[in-house]
Amino acid sequence: MSEDFVDEIGAPGNRIEGGTAKAVVEYVARSIVDTPDAVDVSVKERGAGIELLIAADPDDMGRLIGKRGRVIQAVRQVARAAGAADGVATSVDVLE
């Protein structure tokens, strides 16, 4: 094999900003709710980072937010960690 061979899925310029964090949040959100097909996570660039916006079925909002907001806080922690792996500041918000 050549010394200058780089085994990458995509070049750095072709990567989606915050792609890891989006995938993680989408997976977790779909695992929590009763209607996983209704979950949609969109990415909004915000300053030096990104904001992930979760839209879900209105009946699943309580499950997604949790008592006293504990579930969404945990999702935010996981999203920050996944974003840090990509070097991107990440925040999460739920759309009602």
N, C-alpha and C positions, 0 to 999 in steps of 0.2 A: 504494500500500500504506500502511496505517496506521502511524504512528510508534510506537505501543505494541504492535505485533505482535511476538511472540516465537516464533521458529521452533525449537521443542524437540520431541524425541520424547516425553518425559514430564516432568512437573513434578518438581522436586527431591525432593519427598516420596514420589514413586512409583518412584524408582530403586532397583535392587537394590544393597545395600552390597557393594562389591568386584566388581561385575558384569564390569568390564573385565578384572580380574586373573583371575577364574574362566574367562572365555572364552578368554583367552590360554593359561592352563595346560591347559585341556581340549584346545585345538587342538594344542599342542606335544606333550602326552602321547599323544594319538591318532596323531600323526605318527611317534612313536618306536616304538611297540609293534607287534607282529604281529597282535594282535586288538584293533583300535580300538573295536569295539562293546562290549567288556568294561570299558572305561575309564569311571569315574564320578568326578566331582569334586564334593564337597560343601563347603558353606561353614558354618563354625562361628564365631560371634562370640566374640571373645576380648579382653576389656578395651576398649582404644581402637581395636583393629584387628580383623582377621579371620584365620582359619586355614583354608587350603584343604587338604582331605584327599583324596588320590588313591587310588582303589581300582582295581586292574587284575587281569588274569588272572595267576595265580601263575607261569606260564611266562614272562611278560613283565617280571617284577620286576627281573631282572638288567639288561635293556635300559633300564628306567626309572631305575634307580639308577646304573648305569655302573661302570666300574672306579674303585675308590677313591672312589666317590660323586660323580664329576665331572659326570655328566649331571644328577643331581638338584640339585646345587649351581647349575648353569647355569639350570635351571628356576626355582629359588628367586630367582636374580638378576632374571630376566625378570619374575617375579611381583611382586617388590618394585617394579620400575620401573612396571609396569602399575598397581599399587595406588597408587603415588605420583601417577600421573596423575589418579586419582579422589580423592586426598587421604586414603587409607586405608593404615595399616600392614598389611602382608601377610606371612604366613609360609606355608610349604608343608610338608606331611608326607605320607609314603606309608603307607597301611594295608596290613598283611600278612595 
